Amino acid sequence: MNFDFDEIIDRNNTNAAARDGFRGYLFDGDDFAMPCEDHEVVAMWVADMAFASAPAAIDAMRERIDHPVFGYTAVFDDQLFDAYRDWCVEHYDWKPERDHFLTSPGVVPALYDLVEHILQPDEKVLTLTPAYGHFKNACDHHGIELVTSGLVADAAGWYSIDFDDLEAKLADPKMRLFFLCHPHNPTGRVWTDDELRQMGELCLANGVIVVSDEIHCDLLRHGVSHTPMAKLFPDSDQIITAMSSSKTFNLAGLGSAIVLIPDENIRNVWQDRNSPLINPVSMAAVAGCFRNGEEWRNQLRTYLDANFAYVKDVLSTQLPDAVFQIPESTYLAWIDLSHYFDADINLTRFFAEHGGVLLEGGDMFIADADGCIRVNLACPRATLTDGLNRIIAAVPSRTSSLA
């Protein structure tokens, strides 16, 4: 069966964050003027897709809805775990343990919970930057200091880890937790086994617990593989893994994630403080995707690969000084426009005001992201073409004003 990723679906007036919530989230409710009406903006910011969700999820939800009782539900049997375990075995040659398996309303809520459950008030969290903004938000919410170790980008936009800096910061006796994003958001790096081993060994040697956010692990470019960090350290209970089908199958609004906590003490705290309840329709959708979503995912990856190649080709001719490396995973393009803009420009607002396109500027990624933008390419080619044209057209208006 061929799936139609070219279909344009109107999400206006559906309470979608991408369309109806952008002013509050991106601009604190500021009602500034744009070159188009709000419903005409090209939304390429929040990390969900403009595609229809995977039919495997929709079919499973319909089947569950046919049972007309939606009472309190939790993971009492092994159906969800079995579907997830089989997926992990097939795709990562890794078998997670049933006793470690927990659920959460999402990876972001899990980050907030783990900071609260694990850290004392004077302890710290470390992460690699640029980084997903909620890594900092989770720490700020609990009054915890987030320390950053900046990734190093070469001239082609390839990011690597500064292991000397990482090691020095992990040696801080107050360092307790390491937030790893694997694959990395926003750069799209899939960390190699050697990089994962080196990070893991440094963390374990310093008594630092790893929380590995692997939500983008199934959105790989063709030919790229993913290794869960925990797979490389089977004898350690100090690596917590967070995964979700929400990114891969476009289910973010259903509020479901999987958290694997091997440490019994941390797991007990989680179970004491967190509700085990789960939306029954969400549970059906997740299991349905793990069982029957592979063909849709593969066609999605092919479509995304082509979108990335298209962006690379267009930027090379239209914005030749932009630095862009096709990411190994995610559907998010990380583009360095620092040649065209001063470091203090709020690019999120600039492209909304000048282009009517919504994206996320570097200031939303904690540190080490000046002049960069993150653009969501999980959209039909016609939408991508429109959005990219708006971005390109807006850049000269900025450079001419600087002249």
C-alpha positions as CSV (number, residue, x, y, z in Angstrom):
1,M,0.0,0.0,0.0
2,N,1.3,3.5,-0.9
3,F,0.6,6.2,1.6
4,D,-0.1,9.8,0.6
5,F,2.3,12.2,2.2
6,D,1.5,14.9,-0.3
7,E,-2.0,15.4,1.1
8,I,-2.5,18.8,2.7
9,I,-4.6,18.6,5.8
10,D,-6.1,21.8,7.2
11,R,-5.3,21.9,11.0
12,N,-6.7,25.3,11.6
13,N,-9.3,25.5,14.4
14,T,-8.4,22.0,15.7
15,N,-6.6,23.4,18.8
16,A,-3.4,22.2,17.2
17,A,-0.4,23.9,18.9
18,A,1.3,24.2,15.5
19,R,-1.6,26.3,14.1
20,D,-3.7,27.7,17.0
21,G,-1.1,28.0,19.8
22,F,1.9,29.5,18.2
23,R,1.4,33.1,19.4
24,G,1.3,32.0,23.1
25,Y,4.2,29.5,22.9
26,L,6.6,31.4,20.6
27,F,5.7,35.0,21.3
28,D,4.2,35.2,24.7
29,G,0.8,36.2,23.2
30,D,2.2,39.2,21.3
31,D,-0.3,40.1,18.6
32,F,2.3,41.7,16.2
33,A,1.5,42.0,12.5
34,M,2.7,39.4,10.0
35,P,2.6,39.6,6.2
36,C,-0.3,37.2,6.2
37,E,-3.2,36.3,8.4
38,D,-2.5,33.8,11.2
39,H,-4.4,31.0,9.4
40,E,-2.1,31.6,6.4
41,V,1.2,31.1,8.1
42,V,3.4,28.2,7.2
43,A,3.9,26.3,10.4
44,M,7.3,24.6,10.5
45,W,8.2,24.9,14.2
46,V,6.8,22.4,16.8
47,A,8.0,18.9,16.3
48,D,4.9,17.1,15.1
49,M,4.0,16.3,11.6
50,A,1.6,17.8,9.1
51,F,0.9,14.3,7.7
52,A,-2.0,12.1,8.7
53,S,-1.1,9.8,11.6
54,A,-0.1,6.2,10.8
55,P,-3.1,4.1,9.8
56,A,-1.8,1.4,12.2
57,A,-2.6,3.8,15.0
58,I,-6.0,4.9,13.6
59,D,-7.1,1.3,13.0
60,A,-6.1,0.2,16.5
61,M,-7.9,3.2,18.0
62,R,-11.1,2.4,16.1
63,E,-11.0,-1.2,17.3
64,R,-10.6,0.0,20.9
65,I,-13.3,2.6,20.5
66,D,-15.7,-0.2,19.5
67,H,-15.5,-1.3,23.1
68,P,-17.7,1.4,24.6
69,V,-16.2,1.6,28.1
70,F,-13.3,4.0,28.8
71,G,-12.7,3.6,32.5
72,Y,-9.5,3.8,34.5
73,T,-6.8,1.9,32.6
74,A,-3.2,0.9,33.3
75,V,-0.7,-1.6,31.9
76,F,-1.8,-4.7,33.7
77,D,-1.1,-7.2,31.0
78,D,1.9,-7.6,28.7
79,Q,0.4,-6.6,25.4
80,L,1.9,-3.2,25.2
81,F,5.3,-4.3,26.5
82,D,5.4,-7.3,24.2
83,A,4.7,-5.1,21.2
84,Y,7.4,-2.6,22.3
85,R,10.0,-5.3,23.1
86,D,9.5,-7.0,19.7
87,W,10.0,-3.6,18.0
88,C,13.2,-3.1,20.0
89,V,14.5,-6.6,19.2
90,E,13.8,-6.2,15.5
91,H,15.2,-2.7,15.1
92,Y,18.0,-2.4,17.7
93,D,18.8,-6.1,18.5
94,W,18.0,-5.1,22.1
95,K,15.6,-6.7,24.6
96,P,14.4,-4.4,27.3
97,E,13.3,-6.0,30.6
98,R,9.7,-6.1,31.7
99,D,10.5,-5.1,35.3
100,H,12.0,-1.8,34.0
101,F,9.0,-0.8,31.9
102,L,7.0,2.2,32.9
103,T,4.7,4.7,31.1
104,S,4.4,8.4,31.2
105,P,2.2,11.0,29.6
106,G,5.2,12.0,27.5
107,V,9.0,12.2,27.5
108,V,8.9,15.9,28.6
109,P,6.8,15.1,31.7
110,A,9.2,12.2,32.4
111,L,12.1,14.6,32.3
112,Y,10.4,16.9,34.9
113,D,9.6,13.9,37.1
114,L,13.1,12.4,37.0
115,V,14.7,15.7,38.0
116,E,12.4,15.8,41.0
117,H,12.8,12.2,41.9
118,I,16.6,11.9,41.6
119,L,18.2,15.2,42.5
120,Q,18.8,17.0,45.8
121,P,18.4,20.8,45.7
122,D,22.1,21.6,45.4
123,E,22.9,19.0,42.7
124,K,23.3,19.6,39.0
125,V,22.3,18.4,35.5
126,L,24.6,18.4,32.5
127,T,23.6,18.3,28.8
128,L,25.1,18.9,25.4
129,T,24.2,22.2,23.6
130,P,22.5,23.3,21.5
131,A,19.7,21.3,23.2
132,Y,16.0,20.8,23.4
133,G,14.6,23.7,25.5
134,H,12.7,21.5,27.9
135,F,16.0,20.1,29.3
136,K,16.5,23.5,30.8
137,N,12.8,24.0,31.7
138,A,12.7,20.7,33.6
139,C,15.7,21.9,35.7
140,D,14.5,25.5,36.2
141,H,11.1,24.2,37.3
142,H,12.7,22.4,40.3
143,G,15.4,25.1,41.0
144,I,18.2,22.9,39.7
145,E,21.2,24.2,37.8
146,L,21.7,23.0,34.2
147,V,25.3,23.0,33.1
148,T,26.1,22.8,29.4
149,S,28.9,21.3,27.3
150,G,28.9,22.9,23.9
151,L,29.1,20.7,20.8
152,V,31.7,21.6,18.2
153,A,30.5,22.2,14.7
154,D,32.9,22.1,11.7
155,A,32.6,24.2,8.6
156,A,30.2,21.8,7.0
157,G,27.8,21.8,10.0
158,W,28.8,18.4,11.4
159,Y,28.6,18.4,15.2
160,S,31.0,16.5,17.6
161,I,31.4,16.2,21.3
162,D,34.1,18.0,23.2
163,F,35.0,15.1,25.4
164,D,37.6,17.1,27.4
165,D,35.0,19.7,28.4
166,L,32.4,16.9,29.1
167,E,34.8,15.0,31.3
168,A,35.8,18.1,33.3
169,K,32.1,19.0,34.0
170,L,31.1,15.5,34.9
171,A,33.9,15.5,37.5
172,D,32.0,18.1,39.5
173,P,31.0,16.4,42.7
174,K,27.6,18.1,42.5
175,M,26.9,16.7,39.1
176,R,24.2,14.1,39.4
177,L,22.3,13.7,36.1
178,F,23.3,13.8,32.4
179,F,20.5,14.5,29.9
180,L,21.5,12.8,26.7
181,C,19.5,13.4,23.5
182,H,20.1,10.5,21.2
183,P,19.4,11.1,18.3
184,H,20.2,14.6,19.0
185,N,17.7,17.4,18.8
186,P,18.3,19.9,17.1
187,T,21.4,18.8,15.2
188,G,20.1,15.4,14.1
189,R,23.3,13.5,15.1
190,V,23.0,9.8,15.8
191,W,25.8,9.2,18.3
192,T,28.1,6.3,17.3
193,D,28.7,3.3,19.6
194,D,32.1,4.7,20.4
195,E,30.7,8.1,21.3
196,L,28.0,6.5,23.4
197,R,30.5,4.2,25.2
198,Q,32.8,7.2,26.0
199,M,29.9,9.3,27.3
200,G,28.6,6.4,29.3
201,E,31.9,5.4,30.8
202,L,32.6,9.0,31.9
203,C,29.2,9.3,33.5
204,L,29.4,6.0,35.3
205,A,33.0,6.7,36.5
206,N,31.7,9.9,38.1
207,G,28.6,8.5,39.6
208,V,26.3,10.5,37.2
209,I,23.0,8.9,36.1
210,V,22.2,9.1,32.4
211,V,18.7,9.9,31.1
212,S,18.8,9.1,27.4
213,D,16.0,10.7,25.5
214,E,15.7,8.6,22.4
215,I,12.3,9.8,21.1
216,H,13.7,10.4,17.6
217,C,15.4,7.0,17.3
218,D,13.0,5.6,14.6
219,L,13.2,8.6,12.3
220,L,16.5,7.6,10.8
221,R,17.7,8.4,7.3
222,H,17.9,5.2,5.2
223,G,21.2,3.5,5.9
224,V,21.6,4.8,9.4
225,S,21.1,2.6,12.5
226,H,20.4,3.4,16.1
227,T,21.9,1.9,19.2
228,P,20.2,2.5,22.6
229,M,22.8,3.6,25.0
230,A,21.5,1.1,27.6
231,K,22.3,-1.7,25.2
232,L,26.0,-1.0,25.5
233,F,25.9,-1.1,29.3
234,P,23.8,-4.2,30.1
235,D,25.3,-4.5,33.6
236,S,24.6,-1.0,34.7
237,D,21.4,0.2,36.3
238,Q,22.3,3.9,35.9
239,I,21.0,4.5,32.4
240,I,17.4,5.5,32.1
241,T,15.9,5.3,28.6
242,A,12.9,7.4,27.4
243,M,11.2,6.5,24.1
244,S,7.9,7.2,22.5
245,S,6.0,6.3,19.4
246,S,4.7,9.9,19.3
247,K,7.4,11.4,17.0
248,T,7.6,8.5,14.6
249,F,3.9,7.9,14.1
250,N,2.6,11.4,14.7
251,L,0.8,10.7,18.0
252,A,2.1,13.5,20.2
253,G,-1.4,14.6,21.2
254,L,-2.2,11.2,22.6
255,G,0.2,11.7,25.5
256,S,2.1,8.4,25.9
257,A,5.8,7.5,26.4
258,I,7.8,4.6,27.7
259,V,10.4,5.0,30.4
260,L,12.8,2.2,31.3
261,I,14.2,2.6,34.8
262,P,16.6,-0.2,35.7
263,D,17.6,1.1,39.2
264,E,15.1,-0.4,41.7
265,N,15.3,2.6,44.1
266,I,14.6,5.2,41.4
267,R,11.9,2.9,40.0
268,N,10.2,2.6,43.4
269,V,10.2,6.4,43.8
270,W,8.7,6.8,40.4
271,Q,5.9,4.2,41.2
272,D,5.2,5.9,44.6
273,R,4.8,9.4,43.1
274,N,3.5,8.8,39.6
275,S,0.1,7.5,38.5
276,P,0.2,4.3,36.5
277,L,-3.0,5.3,34.6
278,I,-2.9,5.5,30.8
279,N,-5.4,6.6,28.2
280,P,-6.8,3.3,26.9
281,V,-7.1,4.7,23.3
282,S,-3.5,5.9,23.4
283,M,-2.3,2.5,24.6
284,A,-4.1,0.8,21.7
285,A,-2.6,3.2,19.2
286,V,1.0,2.8,20.5
287,A,0.8,-1.0,20.5
288,G,-0.8,-0.9,17.0
289,C,2.1,1.1,15.6
290,F,4.7,-1.2,17.1
291,R,2.9,-4.2,15.6
292,N,1.8,-2.9,12.3
293,G,3.4,0.5,11.5
294,E,6.7,-0.5,9.9
295,E,5.6,-0.1,6.2
296,W,4.2,3.3,6.9
297,R,7.4,4.3,8.8
298,N,9.6,3.2,5.9
299,Q,7.6,5.2,3.4
300,L,7.7,8.2,5.7
301,R,11.5,7.9,5.9
302,T,11.8,7.8,2.2
303,Y,9.6,11.0,1.9
304,L,11.6,12.8,4.6
305,D,14.9,11.8,2.9
306,A,13.7,13.4,-0.3
307,N,12.5,16.6,1.6
308,F,16.0,16.9,3.1
309,A,17.7,16.5,-0.2
310,Y,15.4,19.1,-1.7
311,V,16.3,21.6,1.1
312,K,20.0,20.9,0.6
313,D,19.7,21.5,-3.1
314,V,17.7,24.7,-2.8
315,L,19.9,26.2,0.0
316,S,23.1,25.5,-2.0
317,T,21.9,27.8,-4.8
318,Q,19.6,30.3,-3.0
319,L,21.4,30.8,0.3
320,P,24.9,29.6,-0.5
321,D,26.4,30.8,2.8
322,A,23.9,28.9,4.9
323,V,25.5,25.9,6.6
324,F,23.3,22.8,6.5
325,Q,24.1,19.2,7.0
326,I,21.4,16.6,6.3
327,P,20.7,15.1,9.7
328,E,21.2,11.4,10.4
329,S,17.8,11.3,12.1
330,T,14.7,13.5,13.0
331,Y,12.6,15.4,10.6
332,L,14.2,18.7,11.7
333,A,16.6,20.7,9.6
334,W,19.2,22.6,11.6
335,I,20.4,25.5,9.5
336,D,23.2,28.0,10.4
337,L,22.3,31.4,9.0
338,S,24.9,33.3,11.0
339,H,26.6,34.6,7.8
340,Y,23.3,36.6,7.2
341,F,22.3,37.7,10.6
342,D,23.8,39.4,13.7
343,A,24.0,37.1,16.7
344,D,21.4,39.0,18.7
345,I,18.6,38.8,16.2
346,N,15.5,36.8,17.4
347,L,15.1,34.7,14.3
348,T,11.9,33.1,15.4
349,R,10.2,36.5,15.4
350,F,12.1,37.8,12.4
351,F,10.8,35.0,10.0
352,A,7.3,35.4,11.4
353,E,7.3,39.1,10.9
354,H,9.1,39.2,7.5
355,G,8.1,35.9,6.0
356,G,4.9,34.6,7.6
357,V,6.7,31.3,8.4
358,L,7.0,29.8,11.9
359,L,10.2,28.2,12.9
360,E,12.4,28.1,16.0
361,G,15.5,30.3,16.3
362,G,18.6,29.4,18.1
363,D,17.6,31.2,21.3
364,M,15.2,28.4,21.9
365,F,17.9,25.8,22.2
366,I,19.6,26.9,25.5
367,A,23.1,27.8,24.3
368,D,25.6,27.5,21.4
369,A,23.0,28.2,18.7
370,D,23.4,31.8,17.7
371,G,22.3,32.4,14.1
372,C,20.7,29.0,13.7
373,I,17.1,28.0,12.9
374,R,15.3,24.7,13.3
375,V,12.8,23.9,10.6
376,N,10.3,21.1,10.6
377,L,10.3,19.2,7.3
378,A,7.6,16.7,8.2
379,C,5.2,18.3,5.8
380,P,4.0,17.8,2.2
381,R,6.4,19.0,-0.5
382,A,4.1,21.8,-1.5
383,T,4.1,23.2,2.1
384,L,7.8,22.8,2.3
385,T,8.4,24.6,-0.9
386,D,6.2,27.5,0.2
387,G,7.9,27.7,3.6
388,L,11.4,27.5,2.2
389,N,10.6,30.2,-0.4
390,R,9.3,32.5,2.4
391,I,12.5,31.9,4.4
392,I,14.7,32.7,1.4
393,A,12.7,35.7,0.4
394,A,12.9,37.1,4.0
395,V,16.7,36.9,4.3
396,P,17.6,39.6,1.8
397,S,15.2,42.0,3.5
398,R,17.4,41.6,6.6
399,T,20.8,41.8,4.8
400,S,19.7,44.9,2.9
401,S,18.7,46.6,6.1
402,L,22.1,45.9,7.5
403,A,23.9,47.4,4.5
